[in-house]
Amino acid sequence: MNTKFDLDKIGQNIVYVKPVLTTDLPDEVQEQIGDLSEIYAVHNAEGEQLALVADRKLAFHLARENKMEPVTVH
């Protein structure tokens, strides 16, 4: 294989989805969440939080709608 490939592009569209206990969030965020005990955070490759959503399915859908490739973080 002699095709050039730009290695800087690897992972640019990956976002990481991880569960977050609502008790670990700031009080003002907890107030907006309601009675959920766990939500999901979506982060970019640099670790920047992009979104908080109610469930894993929604996190994956949100990522794909924005042309991102979601992967789960344990």
C-alpha positions as CSV (number, residue, x, y, z in Angstrom):
1,M,0.0,0.0,0.0
2,N,1.7,3.2,-1.2
3,T,-1.2,5.6,-0.6
4,K,-0.5,8.7,1.4
5,F,-2.7,9.1,4.5
6,D,-2.9,12.1,6.7
7,L,-2.5,10.7,10.2
8,D,-3.6,14.0,11.7
9,K,-7.1,13.3,10.5
10,I,-7.4,10.0,12.6
11,G,-9.8,10.6,15.5
12,Q,-10.9,14.0,14.5
13,N,-14.5,12.9,14.3
14,I,-14.5,10.6,17.3
15,V,-16.4,11.6,20.4
16,Y,-16.4,9.7,23.7
17,V,-19.5,8.9,25.6
18,K,-19.3,8.1,29.3
19,P,-21.8,7.7,32.1
20,V,-21.8,10.4,34.8
21,L,-23.4,10.2,38.2
22,T,-25.5,13.3,38.7
23,T,-24.2,13.6,42.3
24,D,-20.8,14.4,40.7
25,L,-22.2,17.4,38.9
26,P,-22.4,21.0,40.1
27,D,-25.6,21.9,42.1
28,E,-26.9,24.2,39.3
29,V,-26.7,21.3,36.8
30,Q,-28.3,18.8,39.2
31,E,-31.3,21.1,39.6
32,Q,-31.9,21.0,35.8
33,I,-31.6,17.2,35.6
34,G,-34.5,16.3,37.8
35,D,-34.7,12.8,39.3
36,L,-32.1,11.1,37.1
37,S,-29.2,9.4,39.0
38,E,-27.0,9.0,35.9
39,I,-26.6,10.9,32.6
40,Y,-24.2,10.7,29.7
41,A,-21.4,13.1,28.8
42,V,-20.1,13.5,25.3
43,H,-16.5,14.6,25.0
44,N,-14.2,15.4,22.1
45,A,-10.7,13.9,21.7
46,E,-9.1,16.7,23.7
47,G,-11.4,15.9,26.7
48,E,-13.7,18.9,26.3
49,Q,-17.2,18.2,27.3
50,L,-19.6,18.9,24.4
51,A,-22.9,17.8,25.8
52,L,-24.8,16.2,28.7
53,V,-27.7,14.0,27.7
54,A,-30.3,11.9,29.5
55,D,-29.3,8.5,28.1
56,R,-26.7,6.6,26.1
57,K,-28.9,6.1,23.1
58,L,-29.5,9.9,22.8
59,A,-25.7,10.5,23.2
60,F,-24.9,8.3,20.3
61,H,-27.7,9.8,18.2
62,L,-26.6,13.3,18.9
63,A,-23.0,12.4,17.9
64,R,-24.1,10.8,14.6
65,E,-26.4,13.7,13.8
66,N,-23.3,15.9,14.0
67,K,-21.2,13.6,11.8
68,M,-19.2,12.3,14.7
69,E,-18.3,8.7,15.5
70,P,-19.2,7.9,19.1
71,V,-17.3,5.4,21.2
72,T,-18.0,4.3,24.8
73,V,-15.6,5.1,27.6
74,H,-15.8,2.9,30.7
